[in-house]
């Protein structure tokens, strides 16, 4: 399935070390002809880090997508009623956001965007990035993998020696995973080694 002409919500949460990969993915989606709407969580939009200031990160995503971002709960709420997206991608998706989604908590622009989008039975694609994927967060990943309309980008342990519980999605496969999710298929294999099968 081609992504050309598809309406895509592109939501970023606060895993700042993966922002550069996320920006690259947004650029790829736009280059493929998708209509991409930027969304950021409160933390992603407001925290300065060694990976860029909040203003730099907001401006960069808006420039890539060529439109203002959704960054309030109020602005995210109409996503479902207006059927704004064919698919919603959360990349990166932190353990904090995963937990909230698993428990139905809606207290950020991203969690509201997902909740509102899901009312239409349309796919949500998760690109995890968390240091406790194989610890406290594991139950939430497992829960979402069993919920309808949730799909995952293949992921792996990113540094098993220094961070044995950490996992991160292979951002280079987000486009492929989105195409599969739009057809109702979870891309396989889901668990990969160092970004490869």
PyMOL commands that place a pseudoatom at each C-alpha (Angstrom):
pseudoatom trace, name=CA, resn=UNK, resi=1, chain=A, elem=C, hetatm=0, pos=[0.000, 0.000, 0.000]
pseudoatom trace, name=CA, resn=UNK, resi=2, chain=A, elem=C, hetatm=0, pos=[1.284, 3.442, -0.918]
pseudoatom trace, name=CA, resn=UNK, resi=3, chain=A, elem=C, hetatm=0, pos=[1.274, 6.213, 1.667]
pseudoatom trace, name=CA, resn=UNK, resi=4, chain=A, elem=C, hetatm=0, pos=[0.776, 8.864, -0.990]
pseudoatom trace, name=CA, resn=UNK, resi=5, chain=A, elem=C, hetatm=0, pos=[-2.224, 10.992, -0.084]
pseudoatom trace, name=CA, resn=UNK, resi=6, chain=A, elem=C, hetatm=0, pos=[-2.680, 9.299, 3.288]
pseudoatom trace, name=CA, resn=UNK, resi=7, chain=A, elem=C, hetatm=0, pos=[-3.516, 11.531, 6.238]
pseudoatom trace, name=CA, resn=UNK, resi=8, chain=A, elem=C, hetatm=0, pos=[-1.028, 10.746, 8.979]
pseudoatom trace, name=CA, resn=UNK, resi=9, chain=A, elem=C, hetatm=0, pos=[-0.833, 12.035, 12.524]
pseudoatom trace, name=CA, resn=UNK, resi=10, chain=A, elem=C, hetatm=0, pos=[2.806, 12.041, 13.625]
pseudoatom trace, name=CA, resn=UNK, resi=11, chain=A, elem=C, hetatm=0, pos=[3.094, 12.237, 17.418]
pseudoatom trace, name=CA, resn=UNK, resi=12, chain=A, elem=C, hetatm=0, pos=[6.340, 12.613, 19.332]
pseudoatom trace, name=CA, resn=UNK, resi=13, chain=A, elem=C, hetatm=0, pos=[6.825, 12.018, 23.049]
pseudoatom trace, name=CA, resn=UNK, resi=14, chain=A, elem=C, hetatm=0, pos=[9.854, 12.760, 25.206]
pseudoatom trace, name=CA, resn=UNK, resi=15, chain=A, elem=C, hetatm=0, pos=[12.494, 10.205, 24.246]
pseudoatom trace, name=CA, resn=UNK, resi=16, chain=A, elem=C, hetatm=0, pos=[14.807, 12.960, 23.084]
pseudoatom trace, name=CA, resn=UNK, resi=17, chain=A, elem=C, hetatm=0, pos=[17.682, 10.669, 22.060]
pseudoatom trace, name=CA, resn=UNK, resi=18, chain=A, elem=C, hetatm=0, pos=[15.528, 9.358, 19.192]
pseudoatom trace, name=CA, resn=UNK, resi=19, chain=A, elem=C, hetatm=0, pos=[14.280, 12.747, 17.968]
pseudoatom trace, name=CA, resn=UNK, resi=20, chain=A, elem=C, hetatm=0, pos=[16.748, 12.873, 15.089]
pseudoatom trace, name=CA, resn=UNK, resi=21, chain=A, elem=C, hetatm=0, pos=[15.446, 9.534, 13.785]
pseudoatom trace, name=CA, resn=UNK, resi=22, chain=A, elem=C, hetatm=0, pos=[11.860, 10.708, 14.246]
pseudoatom trace, name=CA, resn=UNK, resi=23, chain=A, elem=C, hetatm=0, pos=[12.498, 13.861, 12.244]
pseudoatom trace, name=CA, resn=UNK, resi=24, chain=A, elem=C, hetatm=0, pos=[13.998, 11.723, 9.489]
pseudoatom trace, name=CA, resn=UNK, resi=25, chain=A, elem=C, hetatm=0, pos=[10.893, 9.558, 9.459]
pseudoatom trace, name=CA, resn=UNK, resi=26, chain=A, elem=C, hetatm=0, pos=[8.609, 12.585, 9.209]
pseudoatom trace, name=CA, resn=UNK, resi=27, chain=A, elem=C, hetatm=0, pos=[10.687, 13.823, 6.268]
pseudoatom trace, name=CA, resn=UNK, resi=28, chain=A, elem=C, hetatm=0, pos=[10.364, 10.423, 4.597]
pseudoatom trace, name=CA, resn=UNK, resi=29, chain=A, elem=C, hetatm=0, pos=[6.580, 10.379, 5.022]
pseudoatom trace, name=CA, resn=UNK, resi=30, chain=A, elem=C, hetatm=0, pos=[6.254, 13.856, 3.521]
pseudoatom trace, name=CA, resn=UNK, resi=31, chain=A, elem=C, hetatm=0, pos=[8.538, 12.890, 0.624]
pseudoatom trace, name=CA, resn=UNK, resi=32, chain=A, elem=C, hetatm=0, pos=[6.274, 9.905, -0.078]
pseudoatom trace, name=CA, resn=UNK, resi=33, chain=A, elem=C, hetatm=0, pos=[3.358, 12.289, -0.539]
pseudoatom trace, name=CA, resn=UNK, resi=34, chain=A, elem=C, hetatm=0, pos=[1.611, 11.773, 2.792]
pseudoatom trace, name=CA, resn=UNK, resi=35, chain=A, elem=C, hetatm=0, pos=[-0.267, 14.625, 4.468]
pseudoatom trace, name=CA, resn=UNK, resi=36, chain=A, elem=C, hetatm=0, pos=[1.497, 14.675, 7.848]
pseudoatom trace, name=CA, resn=UNK, resi=37, chain=A, elem=C, hetatm=0, pos=[0.151, 16.514, 10.905]
pseudoatom trace, name=CA, resn=UNK, resi=38, chain=A, elem=C, hetatm=0, pos=[2.651, 17.068, 13.745]
pseudoatom trace, name=CA, resn=UNK, resi=39, chain=A, elem=C, hetatm=0, pos=[1.713, 16.397, 17.367]
pseudoatom trace, name=CA, resn=UNK, resi=40, chain=A, elem=C, hetatm=0, pos=[3.869, 16.667, 20.493]
pseudoatom trace, name=CA, resn=UNK, resi=41, chain=A, elem=C, hetatm=0, pos=[3.328, 15.722, 24.115]
pseudoatom trace, name=CA, resn=UNK, resi=42, chain=A, elem=C, hetatm=0, pos=[3.703, 18.440, 26.710]
pseudoatom trace, name=CA, resn=UNK, resi=43, chain=A, elem=C, hetatm=0, pos=[7.208, 17.239, 27.593]
pseudoatom trace, name=CA, resn=UNK, resi=44, chain=A, elem=C, hetatm=0, pos=[8.364, 16.819, 24.004]
pseudoatom trace, name=CA, resn=UNK, resi=45, chain=A, elem=C, hetatm=0, pos=[7.223, 20.348, 23.213]
pseudoatom trace, name=CA, resn=UNK, resi=46, chain=A, elem=C, hetatm=0, pos=[8.572, 22.051, 26.332]
pseudoatom trace, name=CA, resn=UNK, resi=47, chain=A, elem=C, hetatm=0, pos=[11.799, 20.440, 27.536]
pseudoatom trace, name=CA, resn=UNK, resi=48, chain=A, elem=C, hetatm=0, pos=[15.221, 21.632, 26.438]
pseudoatom trace, name=CA, resn=UNK, resi=49, chain=A, elem=C, hetatm=0, pos=[17.833, 18.883, 26.217]
pseudoatom trace, name=CA, resn=UNK, resi=50, chain=A, elem=C, hetatm=0, pos=[21.248, 18.172, 24.720]
pseudoatom trace, name=CA, resn=UNK, resi=51, chain=A, elem=C, hetatm=0, pos=[19.308, 17.019, 21.648]
pseudoatom trace, name=CA, resn=UNK, resi=52, chain=A, elem=C, hetatm=0, pos=[17.981, 20.518, 20.996]
pseudoatom trace, name=CA, resn=UNK, resi=53, chain=A, elem=C, hetatm=0, pos=[15.914, 23.214, 22.601]
pseudoatom trace, name=CA, resn=UNK, resi=54, chain=A, elem=C, hetatm=0, pos=[12.160, 22.842, 22.788]
pseudoatom trace, name=CA, resn=UNK, resi=55, chain=A, elem=C, hetatm=0, pos=[11.753, 25.711, 20.307]
pseudoatom trace, name=CA, resn=UNK, resi=56, chain=A, elem=C, hetatm=0, pos=[14.192, 24.141, 17.846]
pseudoatom trace, name=CA, resn=UNK, resi=57, chain=A, elem=C, hetatm=0, pos=[12.433, 20.788, 18.006]
pseudoatom trace, name=CA, resn=UNK, resi=58, chain=A, elem=C, hetatm=0, pos=[8.955, 22.265, 17.619]
pseudoatom trace, name=CA, resn=UNK, resi=59, chain=A, elem=C, hetatm=0, pos=[10.027, 24.444, 14.705]
pseudoatom trace, name=CA, resn=UNK, resi=60, chain=A, elem=C, hetatm=0, pos=[11.811, 21.603, 12.975]
pseudoatom trace, name=CA, resn=UNK, resi=61, chain=A, elem=C, hetatm=0, pos=[8.804, 19.288, 13.076]
pseudoatom trace, name=CA, resn=UNK, resi=62, chain=A, elem=C, hetatm=0, pos=[6.432, 22.029, 11.946]
pseudoatom trace, name=CA, resn=UNK, resi=63, chain=A, elem=C, hetatm=0, pos=[8.770, 22.951, 9.078]
pseudoatom trace, name=CA, resn=UNK, resi=64, chain=A, elem=C, hetatm=0, pos=[8.984, 19.327, 7.943]
pseudoatom trace, name=CA, resn=UNK, resi=65, chain=A, elem=C, hetatm=0, pos=[5.207, 18.911, 8.032]
pseudoatom trace, name=CA, resn=UNK, resi=66, chain=A, elem=C, hetatm=0, pos=[4.546, 22.440, 6.724]
pseudoatom trace, name=CA, resn=UNK, resi=67, chain=A, elem=C, hetatm=0, pos=[1.826, 23.114, 9.290]
pseudoatom trace, name=CA, resn=UNK, resi=68, chain=A, elem=C, hetatm=0, pos=[1.359, 24.076, 12.946]
pseudoatom trace, name=CA, resn=UNK, resi=69, chain=A, elem=C, hetatm=0, pos=[1.454, 21.246, 15.435]
pseudoatom trace, name=CA, resn=UNK, resi=70, chain=A, elem=C, hetatm=0, pos=[-1.191, 19.984, 17.789]
pseudoatom trace, name=CA, resn=UNK, resi=71, chain=A, elem=C, hetatm=0, pos=[0.202, 20.568, 21.279]
pseudoatom trace, name=CA, resn=UNK, resi=72, chain=A, elem=C, hetatm=0, pos=[-2.832, 20.883, 23.554]
pseudoatom trace, name=CA, resn=UNK, resi=73, chain=A, elem=C, hetatm=0, pos=[-5.448, 18.406, 24.713]
pseudoatom trace, name=CA, resn=UNK, resi=74, chain=A, elem=C, hetatm=0, pos=[-8.170, 20.700, 23.387]
pseudoatom trace, name=CA, resn=UNK, resi=75, chain=A, elem=C, hetatm=0, pos=[-6.669, 20.720, 19.891]
pseudoatom trace, name=CA, resn=UNK, resi=76, chain=A, elem=C, hetatm=0, pos=[-6.241, 16.921, 19.892]
pseudoatom trace, name=CA, resn=UNK, resi=77, chain=A, elem=C, hetatm=0, pos=[-9.826, 16.117, 20.895]
pseudoatom trace, name=CA, resn=UNK, resi=78, chain=A, elem=C, hetatm=0, pos=[-11.409, 16.780, 17.434]
pseudoatom trace, name=CA, resn=UNK, resi=79, chain=A, elem=C, hetatm=0, pos=[-9.105, 14.251, 15.722]
pseudoatom trace, name=CA, resn=UNK, resi=80, chain=A, elem=C, hetatm=0, pos=[-11.666, 11.456, 16.022]
pseudoatom trace, name=CA, resn=UNK, resi=81, chain=A, elem=C, hetatm=0, pos=[-14.891, 13.379, 15.402]
pseudoatom trace, name=CA, resn=UNK, resi=82, chain=A, elem=C, hetatm=0, pos=[-13.367, 15.002, 12.311]
pseudoatom trace, name=CA, resn=UNK, resi=83, chain=A, elem=C, hetatm=0, pos=[-11.730, 11.729, 11.167]
pseudoatom trace, name=CA, resn=UNK, resi=84, chain=A, elem=C, hetatm=0, pos=[-8.527, 13.653, 10.623]
pseudoatom trace, name=CA, resn=UNK, resi=85, chain=A, elem=C, hetatm=0, pos=[-6.136, 10.723, 10.092]
pseudoatom trace, name=CA, resn=UNK, resi=86, chain=A, elem=C, hetatm=0, pos=[-5.953, 7.405, 8.291]
pseudoatom trace, name=CA, resn=UNK, resi=87, chain=A, elem=C, hetatm=0, pos=[-3.231, 6.339, 10.729]
pseudoatom trace, name=CA, resn=UNK, resi=88, chain=A, elem=C, hetatm=0, pos=[-1.642, 7.821, 13.832]
pseudoatom trace, name=CA, resn=UNK, resi=89, chain=A, elem=C, hetatm=0, pos=[2.057, 7.143, 14.429]
pseudoatom trace, name=CA, resn=UNK, resi=90, chain=A, elem=C, hetatm=0, pos=[3.600, 7.665, 17.872]
pseudoatom trace, name=CA, resn=UNK, resi=91, chain=A, elem=C, hetatm=0, pos=[7.370, 7.890, 17.340]
pseudoatom trace, name=CA, resn=UNK, resi=92, chain=A, elem=C, hetatm=0, pos=[9.066, 7.902, 19.741]
pseudoatom trace, name=CA, resn=UNK, resi=93, chain=A, elem=C, hetatm=0, pos=[6.679, 6.448, 22.294]
pseudoatom trace, name=CA, resn=UNK, resi=94, chain=A, elem=C, hetatm=0, pos=[8.010, 6.520, 25.852]
pseudoatom trace, name=CA, resn=UNK, resi=95, chain=A, elem=C, hetatm=0, pos=[7.215, 4.087, 28.661]
pseudoatom trace, name=CA, resn=UNK, resi=96, chain=A, elem=C, hetatm=0, pos=[5.208, 6.860, 30.300]
pseudoatom trace, name=CA, resn=UNK, resi=97, chain=A, elem=C, hetatm=0, pos=[2.960, 7.233, 27.267]
pseudoatom trace, name=CA, resn=UNK, resi=98, chain=A, elem=C, hetatm=0, pos=[2.713, 3.447, 26.822]
pseudoatom trace, name=CA, resn=UNK, resi=99, chain=A, elem=C, hetatm=0, pos=[1.481, 3.083, 30.400]
pseudoatom trace, name=CA, resn=UNK, resi=100, chain=A, elem=C, hetatm=0, pos=[-1.115, 5.779, 29.948]
pseudoatom trace, name=CA, resn=UNK, resi=101, chain=A, elem=C, hetatm=0, pos=[-2.393, 4.235, 26.722]
pseudoatom trace, name=CA, resn=UNK, resi=102, chain=A, elem=C, hetatm=0, pos=[-2.575, 0.789, 28.316]
pseudoatom trace, name=CA, resn=UNK, resi=103, chain=A, elem=C, hetatm=0, pos=[-4.623, 2.190, 31.210]
pseudoatom trace, name=CA, resn=UNK, resi=104, chain=A, elem=C, hetatm=0, pos=[-6.794, 4.565, 29.184]
pseudoatom trace, name=CA, resn=UNK, resi=105, chain=A, elem=C, hetatm=0, pos=[-5.341, 7.725, 30.746]
pseudoatom trace, name=CA, resn=UNK, resi=106, chain=A, elem=C, hetatm=0, pos=[-5.819, 10.850, 28.646]
pseudoatom trace, name=CA, resn=UNK, resi=107, chain=A, elem=C, hetatm=0, pos=[-3.790, 13.727, 30.041]
pseudoatom trace, name=CA, resn=UNK, resi=108, chain=A, elem=C, hetatm=0, pos=[-1.475, 14.826, 27.221]
pseudoatom trace, name=CA, resn=UNK, resi=109, chain=A, elem=C, hetatm=0, pos=[-2.005, 15.915, 23.604]
pseudoatom trace, name=CA, resn=UNK, resi=110, chain=A, elem=C, hetatm=0, pos=[-0.614, 12.563, 22.412]
pseudoatom trace, name=CA, resn=UNK, resi=111, chain=A, elem=C, hetatm=0, pos=[-2.780, 10.356, 24.625]
pseudoatom trace, name=CA, resn=UNK, resi=112, chain=A, elem=C, hetatm=0, pos=[-5.841, 12.411, 23.668]
pseudoatom trace, name=CA, resn=UNK, resi=113, chain=A, elem=C, hetatm=0, pos=[-4.879, 12.142, 19.995]
pseudoatom trace, name=CA, resn=UNK, resi=114, chain=A, elem=C, hetatm=0, pos=[-4.690, 8.344, 20.274]
pseudoatom trace, name=CA, resn=UNK, resi=115, chain=A, elem=C, hetatm=0, pos=[-7.952, 8.060, 22.218]
pseudoatom trace, name=CA, resn=UNK, resi=116, chain=A, elem=C, hetatm=0, pos=[-9.796, 10.297, 19.797]
pseudoatom trace, name=CA, resn=UNK, resi=117, chain=A, elem=C, hetatm=0, pos=[-8.348, 8.575, 16.717]
pseudoatom trace, name=CA, resn=UNK, resi=118, chain=A, elem=C, hetatm=0, pos=[-9.234, 5.089, 18.011]
pseudoatom trace, name=CA, resn=UNK, resi=119, chain=A, elem=C, hetatm=0, pos=[-12.936, 5.911, 18.146]
pseudoatom trace, name=CA, resn=UNK, resi=120, chain=A, elem=C, hetatm=0, pos=[-12.923, 5.415, 14.363]
pseudoatom trace, name=CA, resn=UNK, resi=121, chain=A, elem=C, hetatm=0, pos=[-11.300, 1.973, 14.550]
pseudoatom trace, name=CA, resn=UNK, resi=122, chain=A, elem=C, hetatm=0, pos=[-8.258, 3.207, 12.662]
pseudoatom trace, name=CA, resn=UNK, resi=123, chain=A, elem=C, hetatm=0, pos=[-4.674, 2.053, 13.281]
pseudoatom trace, name=CA, resn=UNK, resi=124, chain=A, elem=C, hetatm=0, pos=[-2.229, 3.442, 15.806]
pseudoatom trace, name=CA, resn=UNK, resi=125, chain=A, elem=C, hetatm=0, pos=[1.424, 2.586, 15.148]
pseudoatom trace, name=CA, resn=UNK, resi=126, chain=A, elem=C, hetatm=0, pos=[3.788, 2.597, 18.146]
pseudoatom trace, name=CA, resn=UNK, resi=127, chain=A, elem=C, hetatm=0, pos=[7.567, 3.054, 17.883]
pseudoatom trace, name=CA, resn=UNK, resi=128, chain=A, elem=C, hetatm=0, pos=[8.784, 2.351, 21.403]
pseudoatom trace, name=CA, resn=UNK, resi=129, chain=A, elem=C, hetatm=0, pos=[11.842, 3.902, 23.000]
pseudoatom trace, name=CA, resn=UNK, resi=130, chain=A, elem=C, hetatm=0, pos=[12.266, 3.103, 26.673]
pseudoatom trace, name=CA, resn=UNK, resi=131, chain=A, elem=C, hetatm=0, pos=[14.922, 2.033, 29.154]
pseudoatom trace, name=CA, resn=UNK, resi=132, chain=A, elem=C, hetatm=0, pos=[12.569, -0.351, 30.969]
pseudoatom trace, name=CA, resn=UNK, resi=133, chain=A, elem=C, hetatm=0, pos=[10.880, -2.236, 28.123]
pseudoatom trace, name=CA, resn=UNK, resi=134, chain=A, elem=C, hetatm=0, pos=[11.968, -5.562, 29.628]
pseudoatom trace, name=CA, resn=UNK, resi=135, chain=A, elem=C, hetatm=0, pos=[11.175, -4.489, 33.190]
pseudoatom trace, name=CA, resn=UNK, resi=136, chain=A, elem=C, hetatm=0, pos=[8.355, -2.299, 34.516]
pseudoatom trace, name=CA, resn=UNK, resi=137, chain=A, elem=C, hetatm=0, pos=[7.091, -1.368, 31.055]
pseudoatom trace, name=CA, resn=UNK, resi=138, chain=A, elem=C, hetatm=0, pos=[6.875, -4.935, 29.720]
pseudoatom trace, name=CA, resn=UNK, resi=139, chain=A, elem=C, hetatm=0, pos=[3.312, -5.463, 30.921]
pseudoatom trace, name=CA, resn=UNK, resi=140, chain=A, elem=C, hetatm=0, pos=[2.133, -2.310, 29.135]
pseudoatom trace, name=CA, resn=UNK, resi=141, chain=A, elem=C, hetatm=0, pos=[3.800, -3.305, 25.863]
pseudoatom trace, name=CA, resn=UNK, resi=142, chain=A, elem=C, hetatm=0, pos=[2.139, -6.714, 26.179]
pseudoatom trace, name=CA, resn=UNK, resi=143, chain=A, elem=C, hetatm=0, pos=[-1.237, -5.143, 26.871]
pseudoatom trace, name=CA, resn=UNK, resi=144, chain=A, elem=C, hetatm=0, pos=[-1.117, -2.831, 23.849]
pseudoatom trace, name=CA, resn=UNK, resi=145, chain=A, elem=C, hetatm=0, pos=[0.092, -5.629, 21.578]
pseudoatom trace, name=CA, resn=UNK, resi=146, chain=A, elem=C, hetatm=0, pos=[-3.154, -7.415, 22.433]
pseudoatom trace, name=CA, resn=UNK, resi=147, chain=A, elem=C, hetatm=0, pos=[-5.478, -4.431, 21.925]
pseudoatom trace, name=CA, resn=UNK, resi=148, chain=A, elem=C, hetatm=0, pos=[-7.311, -3.927, 18.666]
pseudoatom trace, name=CA, resn=UNK, resi=149, chain=A, elem=C, hetatm=0, pos=[-5.978, -1.310, 16.265]
pseudoatom trace, name=CA, resn=UNK, resi=150, chain=A, elem=C, hetatm=0, pos=[-2.555, -1.051, 17.919]
pseudoatom trace, name=CA, resn=UNK, resi=151, chain=A, elem=C, hetatm=0, pos=[0.469, -2.006, 15.827]
pseudoatom trace, name=CA, resn=UNK, resi=152, chain=A, elem=C, hetatm=0, pos=[4.163, -1.911, 16.672]
pseudoatom trace, name=CA, resn=UNK, resi=153, chain=A, elem=C, hetatm=0, pos=[7.272, -1.018, 14.734]
pseudoatom trace, name=CA, resn=UNK, resi=154, chain=A, elem=C, hetatm=0, pos=[9.794, -3.879, 15.093]
pseudoatom trace, name=CA, resn=UNK, resi=155, chain=A, elem=C, hetatm=0, pos=[12.051, -3.280, 18.089]
pseudoatom trace, name=CA, resn=UNK, resi=156, chain=A, elem=C, hetatm=0, pos=[15.193, -4.638, 19.722]
pseudoatom trace, name=CA, resn=UNK, resi=157, chain=A, elem=C, hetatm=0, pos=[17.420, -4.257, 22.771]
pseudoatom trace, name=CA, resn=UNK, resi=158, chain=A, elem=C, hetatm=0, pos=[19.507, -1.258, 21.832]
pseudoatom trace, name=CA, resn=UNK, resi=159, chain=A, elem=C, hetatm=0, pos=[22.353, -1.687, 24.335]
pseudoatom trace, name=CA, resn=UNK, resi=160, chain=A, elem=C, hetatm=0, pos=[21.990, -4.932, 26.248]
pseudoatom trace, name=CA, resn=UNK, resi=161, chain=A, elem=C, hetatm=0, pos=[25.308, -4.554, 28.098]
pseudoatom trace, name=CA, resn=UNK, resi=162, chain=A, elem=C, hetatm=0, pos=[24.873, -1.058, 29.491]
pseudoatom trace, name=CA, resn=UNK, resi=163, chain=A, elem=C, hetatm=0, pos=[21.043, -1.001, 29.515]
pseudoatom trace, name=CA, resn=UNK, resi=164, chain=A, elem=C, hetatm=0, pos=[19.805, -4.620, 29.697]
pseudoatom trace, name=CA, resn=UNK, resi=165, chain=A, elem=C, hetatm=0, pos=[16.112, -3.659, 29.995]
pseudoatom trace, name=CA, resn=UNK, resi=166, chain=A, elem=C, hetatm=0, pos=[16.107, -1.060, 27.238]
pseudoatom trace, name=CA, resn=UNK, resi=167, chain=A, elem=C, hetatm=0, pos=[14.454, -1.424, 23.828]
pseudoatom trace, name=CA, resn=UNK, resi=168, chain=A, elem=C, hetatm=0, pos=[13.986, 0.864, 20.860]
pseudoatom trace, name=CA, resn=UNK, resi=169, chain=A, elem=C, hetatm=0, pos=[12.061, 0.615, 17.615]
pseudoatom trace, name=CA, resn=UNK, resi=170, chain=A, elem=C, hetatm=0, pos=[13.824, 0.379, 14.272]
pseudoatom trace, name=CA, resn=UNK, resi=171, chain=A, elem=C, hetatm=0, pos=[12.807, 3.800, 12.962]
pseudoatom trace, name=CA, resn=UNK, resi=172, chain=A, elem=C, hetatm=0, pos=[13.944, 2.861, 9.440]
pseudoatom trace, name=CA, resn=UNK, resi=173, chain=A, elem=C, hetatm=0, pos=[10.967, 0.479, 9.271]
pseudoatom trace, name=CA, resn=UNK, resi=174, chain=A, elem=C, hetatm=0, pos=[8.225, 2.891, 10.322]
pseudoatom trace, name=CA, resn=UNK, resi=175, chain=A, elem=C, hetatm=0, pos=[7.064, 3.497, 6.756]
pseudoatom trace, name=CA, resn=UNK, resi=176, chain=A, elem=C, hetatm=0, pos=[6.875, -0.218, 6.038]
pseudoatom trace, name=CA, resn=UNK, resi=177, chain=A, elem=C, hetatm=0, pos=[5.103, -0.855, 9.340]
pseudoatom trace, name=CA, resn=UNK, resi=178, chain=A, elem=C, hetatm=0, pos=[2.597, 1.918, 8.603]
pseudoatom trace, name=CA, resn=UNK, resi=179, chain=A, elem=C, hetatm=0, pos=[1.756, 0.403, 5.221]
pseudoatom trace, name=CA, resn=UNK, resi=180, chain=A, elem=C, hetatm=0, pos=[1.106, -2.958, 6.898]
pseudoatom trace, name=CA, resn=UNK, resi=181, chain=A, elem=C, hetatm=0, pos=[-0.930, -1.419, 9.715]
pseudoatom trace, name=CA, resn=UNK, resi=182, chain=A, elem=C, hetatm=0, pos=[-3.182, 0.315, 7.192]
pseudoatom trace, name=CA, resn=UNK, resi=183, chain=A, elem=C, hetatm=0, pos=[-3.947, -3.159, 5.830]
pseudoatom trace, name=CA, resn=UNK, resi=184, chain=A, elem=C, hetatm=0, pos=[-4.624, -4.489, 9.325]
pseudoatom trace, name=CA, resn=UNK, resi=185, chain=A, elem=C, hetatm=0, pos=[-1.383, -6.493, 9.498]
pseudoatom trace, name=CA, resn=UNK, resi=186, chain=A, elem=C, hetatm=0, pos=[1.278, -6.450, 12.217]
pseudoatom trace, name=CA, resn=UNK, resi=187, chain=A, elem=C, hetatm=0, pos=[4.631, -6.376, 10.451]
pseudoatom trace, name=CA, resn=UNK, resi=188, chain=A, elem=C, hetatm=0, pos=[6.868, -9.320, 11.315]
pseudoatom trace, name=CA, resn=UNK, resi=189, chain=A, elem=C, hetatm=0, pos=[9.216, -10.191, 12.835]
pseudoatom trace, name=CA, resn=UNK, resi=190, chain=A, elem=C, hetatm=0, pos=[8.331, -7.939, 15.724]
pseudoatom trace, name=CA, resn=UNK, resi=191, chain=A, elem=C, hetatm=0, pos=[11.397, -8.697, 17.850]
pseudoatom trace, name=CA, resn=UNK, resi=192, chain=A, elem=C, hetatm=0, pos=[14.619, -8.073, 15.970]
pseudoatom trace, name=CA, resn=UNK, resi=193, chain=A, elem=C, hetatm=0, pos=[18.370, -7.974, 16.613]
pseudoatom trace, name=CA, resn=UNK, resi=194, chain=A, elem=C, hetatm=0, pos=[20.261, -4.711, 16.201]
pseudoatom trace, name=CA, resn=UNK, resi=195, chain=A, elem=C, hetatm=0, pos=[17.782, -3.371, 13.663]
pseudoatom trace, name=CA, resn=UNK, resi=196, chain=A, elem=C, hetatm=0, pos=[17.945, -6.513, 11.517]
pseudoatom trace, name=CA, resn=UNK, resi=197, chain=A, elem=C, hetatm=0, pos=[15.997, -9.768, 11.270]
for i in range(1, 197): cmd.bond("trace and resi %d" % i, "trace and resi %d" % (i + 1))
show_as sticks, trace
zoom trace
